[in-house]
């Protein structure tokens, strides 16, 4: 079996490469952004026609934080639409029978029920700050759904929750909460600081999935003969930001005080995936938050020593 993993240099793509390297009888096809521009329709079509992979996992996307999404919405919508349309149609034209498209939890309405079931898609307005990215992702998963419905190919989508793990971005301002906390407490420990200030009240709840578990869930879905058009991938459990912060501080070994700055925004009170559909199919996450933070901090130290740390 020949598998093309698009976006293999990212955190998700790297986890997919690690997971599928363990599979026997599998040939991985990998291309860097410089080697293959996924926004170039002709280049993507020619590549897929020449390689003729048996399956594709789409883990590539133009991504960024709130500032980037708010400042460059046209690029986020255009580039991610192009990536989705070029790869999905190009795969179909090349005779690819299997395509797994990875989305994001931001596809669901801003005021979605908690936990968020797959059925709440397109039932309300999106979060304005990343609406452009979300629209492109929704278009991609609907394109997979319609190619499957019209042409009989097994093109389907998965929606991961908040991810963390090897290859994450540890920039203090531009990264997500987990890697930002790891770096903040690590640097505070080295500097011998007496306290660390955390944003908000710590009350919001978030769900976290280790990226290697996402890769395992993708492998599980690819082995299914008739997977759902859309399935959430998560743990089905969440923790408060305060609990997460205390776990990270303990794992890193920071002995000082944690001070909460309630003048800073808390953000959405809760974002939790309903994973009952995936659980019923037979897959369940196994790595808890404490174990996941321990694995991730060990990886952070390794990447820092090797000079490969992002951010």
RODOTOR-141531 format. One record per residue (C-alpha): residue number from 1; residue in one letter; x, y, z. Coordinates in nm, 2 decimals. Example, Ala and Ser with C-alpha at 12.3 -4.5 7.8 and 13.67 -1.06 7.14 Angstrom:
pos->1 code->a px->1.23 py->-0.45 pz->0.78
pos->2 code->s px->1.37 py->-0.11 pz->0.71
***
This chain:
pos->1 code->x px->0.00 py->0.00 pz->0.00
pos->2 code->x px->0.13 py->0.34 pz->-0.09
pos->3 code->x px->0.03 py->0.62 pz->0.15
pos->4 code->x px->0.08 py->1.00 pz->0.08
pos->5 code->x px->0.09 py->1.20 pz->0.40
pos->6 code->x px->0.05 py->1.57 pz->0.31
pos->7 code->x px->0.21 py->1.80 pz->0.56
pos->8 code->x px->0.45 py->1.54 pz->0.71
pos->9 code->x px->0.68 py->1.81 pz->0.86
pos->10 code->x px->0.41 py->1.95 pz->1.09
pos->11 code->x px->0.33 py->1.82 pz->1.44
pos->12 code->x px->0.04 py->1.61 pz->1.31
pos->13 code->x px->0.22 py->1.49 pz->1.00
pos->14 code->x px->0.52 py->1.39 pz->1.21
pos->15 code->x px->0.30 py->1.18 pz->1.43
pos->16 code->x px->0.14 py->1.01 pz->1.13
pos->17 code->x px->0.49 py->0.93 pz->0.99
pos->18 code->x px->0.59 py->0.78 pz->1.32
pos->19 code->x px->0.27 py->0.57 pz->1.34
pos->20 code->x px->0.27 py->0.44 pz->0.98
pos->21 code->x px->0.65 py->0.36 pz->0.98
pos->22 code->x px->0.55 py->0.08 pz->1.22
pos->23 code->x px->0.31 py->-0.07 pz->0.96
pos->24 code->x px->0.45 py->-0.35 pz->0.74
pos->25 code->x px->0.38 py->-0.35 pz->0.37
pos->26 code->x px->0.34 py->0.02 pz->0.36
pos->27 code->x px->0.53 py->0.27 pz->0.15
pos->28 code->x px->0.51 py->0.63 pz->0.26
pos->29 code->x px->0.51 py->0.91 pz->0.00
pos->30 code->x px->0.64 py->1.24 pz->0.16
pos->31 code->x px->0.69 py->1.58 pz->0.00
pos->32 code->x px->0.80 py->1.91 pz->0.15
pos->33 code->x px->0.63 py->2.23 pz->0.08
pos->34 code->x px->0.92 py->2.33 pz->-0.14
pos->35 code->x px->0.89 py->2.01 pz->-0.34
pos->36 code->x px->0.51 py->2.03 pz->-0.38
pos->37 code->x px->0.30 py->2.34 pz->-0.35
pos->38 code->x px->-0.04 py->2.21 pz->-0.25
pos->39 code->x px->-0.21 py->2.54 pz->-0.36
pos->40 code->x px->-0.08 py->2.48 pz->-0.72
pos->41 code->x px->-0.36 py->2.28 pz->-0.89
pos->42 code->x px->-0.15 py->2.17 pz->-1.19
pos->43 code->x px->0.14 py->2.06 pz->-0.97
pos->44 code->x px->-0.08 py->1.86 pz->-0.73
pos->45 code->x px->-0.27 py->1.69 pz->-1.02
pos->46 code->x px->0.06 py->1.60 pz->-1.19
pos->47 code->x px->0.21 py->1.46 pz->-0.87
pos->48 code->x px->-0.09 py->1.25 pz->-0.78
pos->49 code->x px->-0.13 py->1.12 pz->-1.14
pos->50 code->x px->0.24 py->1.01 pz->-1.14
pos->51 code->x px->0.26 py->0.87 pz->-0.79
pos->52 code->x px->-0.09 py->0.71 pz->-0.78
pos->53 code->x px->-0.10 py->0.65 pz->-0.40
pos->54 code->x px->-0.36 py->0.41 pz->-0.27
pos->55 code->x px->-0.45 py->0.65 pz->0.01
pos->56 code->x px->-0.40 py->1.01 pz->0.12
pos->57 code->x px->-0.41 py->1.17 pz->0.46
pos->58 code->x px->-0.45 py->1.54 pz->0.45
pos->59 code->x px->-0.26 py->1.69 pz->0.74
pos->60 code->x px->-0.14 py->2.01 pz->0.56
pos->61 code->x px->-0.29 py->2.35 pz->0.61
pos->62 code->x px->-0.21 py->2.72 pz->0.64
pos->63 code->x px->-0.24 py->2.77 pz->1.02
pos->64 code->x px->-0.19 py->3.05 pz->1.27
pos->65 code->x px->-0.31 py->3.20 pz->1.59
pos->66 code->x px->-0.59 py->3.46 pz->1.65
pos->67 code->x px->-0.38 py->3.75 pz->1.53
pos->68 code->x px->-0.28 py->3.58 pz->1.20
pos->69 code->x px->-0.63 py->3.46 pz->1.14
pos->70 code->x px->-0.78 py->3.80 pz->1.20
pos->71 code->x px->-0.52 py->3.99 pz->1.00
pos->72 code->x px->-0.50 py->3.76 pz->0.69
pos->73 code->x px->-0.85 py->3.60 pz->0.65
pos->74 code->x px->-0.84 py->3.61 pz->0.27
pos->75 code->x px->-0.51 py->3.41 pz->0.26
pos->76 code->x px->-0.64 py->3.16 pz->0.52
pos->77 code->x px->-0.96 py->3.10 pz->0.33
pos->78 code->x px->-0.80 py->3.10 pz->-0.02
pos->79 code->x px->-0.50 py->2.89 pz->0.06
pos->80 code->x px->-0.69 py->2.63 pz->0.26
pos->81 code->x px->-0.97 py->2.61 pz->0.01
pos->82 code->x px->-0.71 py->2.55 pz->-0.26
pos->83 code->x px->-0.53 py->2.28 pz->-0.07
pos->84 code->x px->-0.85 py->2.10 pz->-0.01
pos->85 code->x px->-0.99 py->2.13 pz->-0.36
pos->86 code->x px->-0.66 py->2.05 pz->-0.53
pos->87 code->x px->-0.58 py->1.74 pz->-0.33
pos->88 code->x px->-0.94 py->1.59 pz->-0.31
pos->89 code->x px->-1.01 py->1.64 pz->-0.68
pos->90 code->x px->-0.66 py->1.55 pz->-0.78
pos->91 code->x px->-0.68 py->1.23 pz->-0.58
pos->92 code->x px->-1.01 py->1.14 pz->-0.74
pos->93 code->x px->-0.88 py->1.21 pz->-1.09
pos->94 code->x px->-0.57 py->0.99 pz->-1.02
pos->95 code->x px->-0.79 py->0.70 pz->-0.91
pos->96 code->x px->-0.71 py->0.73 pz->-0.53
pos->97 code->x px->-0.97 py->0.52 pz->-0.35
pos->98 code->x px->-0.91 py->0.64 pz->0.01
pos->99 code->x px->-0.87 py->0.99 pz->0.14
pos->100 code->x px->-0.88 py->1.10 pz->0.51
pos->101 code->x px->-0.92 py->1.47 pz->0.56
pos->102 code->x px->-0.83 py->1.63 pz->0.89
pos->103 code->x px->-1.02 py->1.92 pz->1.01
pos->104 code->x px->-1.03 py->2.12 pz->1.33
pos->105 code->x px->-1.28 py->2.17 pz->1.62
pos->106 code->x px->-1.32 py->2.53 pz->1.51
pos->107 code->x px->-1.56 py->2.40 pz->1.23
pos->108 code->x px->-1.83 py->2.38 pz->1.50
pos->109 code->x px->-2.05 py->2.67 pz->1.59
pos->110 code->x px->-1.92 py->2.92 pz->1.85
pos->111 code->x px->-2.21 py->2.83 pz->2.08
pos->112 code->x px->-2.22 py->2.46 pz->2.01
pos->113 code->x px->-2.36 py->2.23 pz->2.27
pos->114 code->x px->-2.11 py->2.07 pz->2.51
pos->115 code->x px->-1.98 py->1.82 pz->2.44
pos->116 code->x px->-1.99 py->1.89 pz->2.07
pos->117 code->x px->-2.15 py->1.62 pz->1.85
pos->118 code->x px->-2.07 py->1.58 pz->1.48
pos->119 code->x px->-2.44 py->1.67 pz->1.42
pos->120 code->x px->-2.40 py->2.03 pz->1.54
pos->121 code->x px->-2.20 py->2.11 pz->1.22
pos->122 code->x px->-2.35 py->2.41 pz->1.03
pos->123 code->x px->-2.62 py->2.47 pz->1.30
pos->124 code->x px->-2.49 py->2.82 pz->1.41
pos->125 code->x px->-2.24 py->3.10 pz->1.35
pos->126 code->x px->-1.87 py->3.03 pz->1.38
pos->127 code->x px->-1.61 py->3.19 pz->1.60
pos->128 code->x px->-1.54 py->3.52 pz->1.41
pos->129 code->x px->-1.16 py->3.52 pz->1.48
pos->130 code->x px->-1.10 py->3.20 pz->1.28
pos->131 code->x px->-1.41 py->3.19 pz->1.06
pos->132 code->x px->-1.21 py->3.20 pz->0.73
pos->133 code->x px->-1.00 py->2.89 pz->0.84
pos->134 code->x px->-1.31 py->2.71 pz->0.96
pos->135 code->x px->-1.51 py->2.77 pz->0.63
pos->136 code->x px->-1.22 py->2.62 pz->0.43
pos->137 code->x px->-1.21 py->2.32 pz->0.65
pos->138 code->x px->-1.59 py->2.27 pz->0.63
pos->139 code->x px->-1.56 py->2.30 pz->0.25
pos->140 code->x px->-1.29 py->2.03 pz->0.25
pos->141 code->x px->-1.49 py->1.78 pz->0.46
pos->142 code->x px->-1.81 py->1.84 pz->0.26
pos->143 code->x px->-1.61 py->1.79 pz->-0.06
pos->144 code->x px->-1.50 py->1.45 pz->0.07
pos->145 code->x px->-1.86 py->1.37 pz->0.17
pos->146 code->x px->-1.99 py->1.46 pz->-0.18
pos->147 code->x px->-1.72 py->1.29 pz->-0.38
pos->148 code->x px->-1.80 py->0.98 pz->-0.17
pos->149 code->x px->-2.18 py->1.02 pz->-0.23
pos->150 code->x px->-2.15 py->1.09 pz->-0.60
pos->151 code->x px->-1.85 py->0.88 pz->-0.71
pos->152 code->x px->-1.84 py->0.60 pz->-0.45
pos->153 code->x px->-1.48 py->0.66 pz->-0.33
pos->154 code->x px->-1.41 py->0.63 pz->0.04
pos->155 code->x px->-1.33 py->0.99 pz->0.12
pos->156 code->x px->-1.40 py->1.08 pz->0.48
pos->157 code->x px->-1.30 py->1.33 pz->0.75
pos->158 code->x px->-1.19 py->1.34 pz->1.12
pos->159 code->x px->-1.20 py->1.63 pz->1.36
pos->160 code->x px->-0.93 py->1.63 pz->1.63
pos->161 code->x px->-0.96 py->1.82 pz->1.95
pos->162 code->x px->-0.67 py->2.03 pz->2.10
pos->163 code->x px->-0.35 py->1.85 pz->2.02
pos->164 code->x px->-0.01 py->1.86 pz->2.19
pos->165 code->x px->0.31 py->1.65 pz->2.18
pos->166 code->x px->0.64 py->1.62 pz->1.98
pos->167 code->x px->0.70 py->1.89 pz->1.72
pos->168 code->x px->0.47 py->2.14 pz->1.88
pos->169 code->x px->0.53 py->2.52 pz->1.87
pos->170 code->x px->0.66 py->2.65 pz->2.20
pos->171 code->x px->0.66 py->3.02 pz->2.13
pos->172 code->x px->0.54 py->3.20 pz->2.44
pos->173 code->x px->0.30 py->3.44 pz->2.26
pos->174 code->x px->0.20 py->3.25 pz->1.95
pos->175 code->x px->0.16 py->2.89 pz->2.07
pos->176 code->x px->-0.13 py->2.71 pz->2.23
pos->177 code->x px->-0.18 py->2.69 pz->2.60
pos->178 code->x px->-0.01 py->2.35 pz->2.67
pos->179 code->x px->0.33 py->2.43 pz->2.50
pos->180 code->x px->0.32 py->2.79 pz->2.62
pos->181 code->x px->0.28 py->2.67 pz->2.99
pos->182 code->x px->0.56 py->2.42 pz->2.95
pos->183 code->x px->0.81 py->2.68 pz->2.82
pos->184 code->x px->0.70 py->2.94 pz->3.07
pos->185 code->x px->0.75 py->2.71 pz->3.38
pos->186 code->x px->1.07 py->2.57 pz->3.24
pos->187 code->x px->1.22 py->2.91 pz->3.20
pos->188 code->x px->1.09 py->3.02 pz->3.54
pos->189 code->x px->1.25 py->2.72 pz->3.70
pos->190 code->x px->1.59 py->2.79 pz->3.54
pos->191 code->x px->1.57 py->3.15 pz->3.64
pos->192 code->x px->1.48 py->3.07 pz->4.00
pos->193 code->x px->1.17 py->3.29 pz->3.99
pos->194 code->x px->0.94 py->3.30 pz->4.29
pos->195 code->x px->0.62 py->3.32 pz->4.10
pos->196 code->x px->0.46 py->3.28 pz->3.75
pos->197 code->x px->0.16 py->3.48 pz->3.63
pos->198 code->x px->-0.11 py->3.29 pz->3.44
pos->199 code->x px->-0.38 py->3.45 pz->3.23
pos->200 code->x px->-0.74 py->3.47 pz->3.34
pos->201 code->x px->-0.91 py->3.28 pz->3.63
pos->202 code->x px->-0.82 py->2.93 pz->3.53
pos->203 code->x px->-1.19 py->2.83 pz->3.52
pos->204 code->x px->-1.23 py->2.75 pz->3.15
pos->205 code->x px->-1.22 py->2.38 pz->3.06
pos->206 code->x px->-1.03 py->2.23 pz->2.77
pos->207 code->x px->-0.98 py->1.88 pz->2.62
pos->208 code->x px->-0.63 py->1.77 pz->2.52
pos->209 code->x px->-0.53 py->1.48 pz->2.30
pos->210 code->x px->-0.17 py->1.36 pz->2.25
pos->211 code->x px->-0.08 py->1.38 pz->1.88
pos->212 code->x px->0.04 py->1.02 pz->1.87
pos->213 code->x px->-0.31 py->0.91 pz->1.98
pos->214 code->x px->-0.46 py->1.11 pz->1.69
pos->215 code->x px->-0.22 py->0.92 pz->1.45
pos->216 code->x px->-0.33 py->0.59 pz->1.60
pos->217 code->x px->-0.70 py->0.69 pz->1.56
pos->218 code->x px->-0.63 py->0.78 pz->1.19
pos->219 code->x px->-0.47 py->0.43 pz->1.14
pos->220 code->x px->-0.78 py->0.28 pz->1.30
pos->221 code->x px->-1.02 py->0.47 pz->1.07
pos->222 code->x px->-0.81 py->0.38 pz->0.75
pos->223 code->x px->-0.86 py->0.01 pz->0.83
pos->224 code->x px->-1.23 py->0.05 pz->0.85
pos->225 code->x px->-1.42 py->-0.07 pz->0.53
pos->226 code->x px->-1.70 py->0.18 pz->0.59
pos->227 code->x px->-1.60 py->0.47 pz->0.82
pos->228 code->x px->-1.84 py->0.76 pz->0.90
pos->229 code->x px->-1.82 py->1.07 pz->0.67
pos->230 code->x px->-1.72 py->1.27 pz->0.98
pos->231 code->x px->-1.60 py->1.16 pz->1.32
pos->232 code->x px->-1.46 py->1.35 pz->1.62
pos->233 code->x px->-1.13 py->1.24 pz->1.77
pos->234 code->x px->-1.06 py->1.33 pz->2.13
pos->235 code->x px->-1.05 py->1.19 pz->2.48
pos->236 code->x px->-1.41 py->1.28 pz->2.58
pos->237 code->x px->-1.28 py->1.44 pz->2.90
pos->238 code->x px->-1.15 py->1.78 pz->2.99
pos->239 code->x px->-0.96 py->1.97 pz->3.27
pos->240 code->x px->-0.97 py->2.33 pz->3.39
pos->241 code->x px->-0.69 py->2.56 pz->3.28
pos->242 code->x px->-0.61 py->2.59 pz->3.65
pos->243 code->x px->-0.57 py->2.21 pz->3.68
pos->244 code->x px->-0.36 py->2.19 pz->3.36
pos->245 code->x px->-0.14 py->2.47 pz->3.49
pos->246 code->x px->-0.08 py->2.30 pz->3.82
pos->247 code->x px->0.00 py->1.97 pz->3.64
pos->248 code->x px->0.26 py->2.14 pz->3.41
pos->249 code->x px->0.42 py->2.32 pz->3.70
pos->250 code->x px->0.46 py->2.00 pz->3.89
pos->251 code->x px->0.59 py->1.80 pz->3.60
pos->252 code->x px->0.84 py->2.07 pz->3.51
pos->253 code->x px->0.95 py->2.10 pz->3.87
pos->254 code->x px->0.86 py->2.47 pz->3.93
pos->255 code->x px->0.84 py->2.52 pz->4.31
pos->256 code->x px->0.72 py->2.89 pz->4.31
pos->257 code->x px->0.37 py->3.04 pz->4.33
pos->258 code->x px->0.12 py->3.06 pz->4.05
pos->259 code->x px->-0.06 py->3.40 pz->4.04
pos->260 code->x px->-0.38 py->3.44 pz->3.83
pos->261 code->x px->-0.43 py->3.76 pz->3.64
pos->262 code->x px->-0.81 py->3.79 pz->3.62
pos->263 code->x px->-0.79 py->4.11 pz->3.42
pos->264 code->x px->-0.69 py->3.89 pz->3.12
pos->265 code->x px->-0.95 py->3.71 pz->2.91
pos->266 code->x px->-1.06 py->3.36 pz->2.99
pos->267 code->x px->-1.19 py->3.28 pz->2.64
pos->268 code->x px->-1.47 py->3.02 pz->2.57
pos->269 code->x px->-1.58 py->2.86 pz->2.89
pos->270 code->x px->-1.57 py->2.50 pz->2.75
pos->271 code->x px->-1.47 py->2.32 pz->2.43
pos->272 code->x px->-1.52 py->1.94 pz->2.46
pos->273 code->x px->-1.57 py->1.69 pz->2.18
pos->274 code->x px->-1.85 py->1.43 pz->2.19
pos->275 code->x px->-1.65 py->1.11 pz->2.10
pos->276 code->x px->-1.93 py->0.86 pz->2.14
pos->277 code->x px->-1.93 py->0.79 pz->1.77
pos->278 code->x px->-1.56 py->0.69 pz->1.77
pos->279 code->x px->-1.59 py->0.50 pz->2.09
pos->280 code->x px->-1.88 py->0.30 pz->1.95
pos->281 code->x px->-1.66 py->0.21 pz->1.65
pos->282 code->x px->-1.40 py->0.06 pz->1.89
pos->283 code->x px->-1.13 py->0.33 pz->1.94
pos->284 code->x px->-1.06 py->0.51 pz->2.27
pos->285 code->x px->-0.78 py->0.74 pz->2.39
pos->286 code->x px->-0.55 py->0.60 pz->2.65
pos->287 code->x px->-0.30 py->0.87 pz->2.74
pos->288 code->x px->-0.41 py->1.09 pz->3.04
pos->289 code->x px->-0.32 py->1.45 pz->3.08
pos->290 code->x px->-0.05 py->1.39 pz->3.35
pos->291 code->x px->0.12 py->1.12 pz->3.14
pos->292 code->x px->0.09 py->1.32 pz->2.83
pos->293 code->x px->0.25 py->1.63 pz->2.99
pos->294 code->x px->0.53 py->1.41 pz->3.12
pos->295 code->x px->0.60 py->1.27 pz->2.77
pos->296 code->x px->0.58 py->1.61 pz->2.62
pos->297 code->x px->0.81 py->1.78 pz->2.86
pos->298 code->x px->1.07 py->1.50 pz->2.80
pos->299 code->x px->1.03 py->1.57 pz->2.43
pos->300 code->x px->1.06 py->1.94 pz->2.49
pos->301 code->x px->1.40 py->1.89 pz->2.67
pos->302 code->x px->1.52 py->1.66 pz->2.39
pos->303 code->x px->1.42 py->1.91 pz->2.12
pos->304 code->x px->1.57 py->2.20 pz->2.32
pos->305 code->x px->1.91 py->2.02 pz->2.35
pos->306 code->x px->1.91 py->1.93 pz->1.99
pos->307 code->x px->1.83 py->2.28 pz->1.88
pos->308 code->x px->1.52 py->2.17 pz->1.69
pos->309 code->x px->1.26 py->2.33 pz->1.92
pos->310 code->x px->0.99 py->2.53 pz->1.73
pos->311 code->x px->0.93 py->2.88 pz->1.86
***
